[in-house]
Amino acid sequence: MPTTDGSSPAAASVLAVLGVGVVAADSPVLRADDAAATRGDGCFEGCRLRRGPDGANAVDKLDAHLARMTRSADALAIPFDERAWRRLIAEAAAAWNSPDEAAVKLLLSRGTPTSGPTGFVLITPLSAESRRLRATGLKVITLARGLESGAFADAPWLLGGVKTLSYAVNMAAFREAERRGADDVVFLSSDGLVLEAPTASVVWSVGRTLFTTPTGATGILGGTTQQLLFERAATAGWTTAERLVTLDELQAADVIWLVSSVRGPVDVVELDGKPRTRHPDLDSEIRRLCGF
C-alpha cells in the first residue's frame, strides 16, 4: 500500500544466482578467493526493470544488454551461457514484487580455479538520487582520462569497449565530482577530446542533429540506450552522427545529455561551472525516444 506521502514503500531486493536460482537477498555469493573480489576480473551489465502492459516485469533492451555482455565475456575469455542467463533473469524479474521501476545488475566473474565462473542477478529499487537528477539535471565537470583518443586502436589487451568490473577509476572520478560540488563527470582524452562519462554515454545536439563519440579506437563503451536513441531518432526527423569534438565544441552544443540504461537521458545544466540553458520540450522528446 502507499506510504503516508503517497509514494510506494521500498521494495526488497531480489538476488538470483547462476546455477541456483532466486536466493535470500542477503545470501553470500562470492568466495574470498573469487576473481571478482581479488582482481576485478569479470564483466557486468546495468539494466532497468519495469512492468510491461501485460503486467509482467521485463528488462529494457534485454537483447542488447545480453549481446554486449556476450562480447565482454568473449573478450575476457569467460564462458557465457546466454540461455542460462535468460532463464535466471526471468526468474529474478518474476520475483520482483513492486510496480516501480528498478535497477538490475547482471554480474559475471571468472570465479575460482575450482568453482569456475560465478554469476548473479541483483534487482534493487531505483535510487532516490537517480530520480532527483532526472528532475534537476546534472552539474558536470570534465576530468582527464590520461590516454590519447586513439590509444585503444591496436591494444585489445586494454579491453576497450568491454564493461569490466574494474570500476575503481570511475568511482574515484565520482568522488572528485562530489568534492567539487558536481553530480557527474565527462572524461577527456589527453589530446583534449570528449570521451564518455563514468557510467553513461555523452550525447549532444546541434539543431536537429544528435552526436556522440565514436567507439573503437577511443575505447569507450557503446551505450545500449544511446544506440536505441539514435535508431529511434533517425525515424523522428533527426540526423545522427559520431564525432570527436573538443570541450569548446561540446560547450557550444544546444543540449548535452548523459545517457545510461537505469537513469536514462539526463540533461547537463552546468559544465565546468558554466550554466547551460534547459530546453524542456527537446529534453522530453529525447526521453520519450529513449523509453523514459
Beta strands, then each sheet from edge to edge (+ up, - down):
strand 1: 14-17
strand 2: 21-23
strand 3: 42-51
strand 4: 57-59
strand 5: 102-112
strand 6: 116-125
strand 7: 138-144
strand 8: 184-188
strand 9: 201-206
strand 10: 209-212
strand 11: 239-242
strand 12: 255-260
strand 13: 264-271
strand 14: 274-275
sheet 1: 2+ 1- 6+ 5- 3+ 4-
sheet 2: 8+ 7+ 13+ 12- 9+ 10- 11-
sheet 3: 8+ 7+ 13+ 14-
end
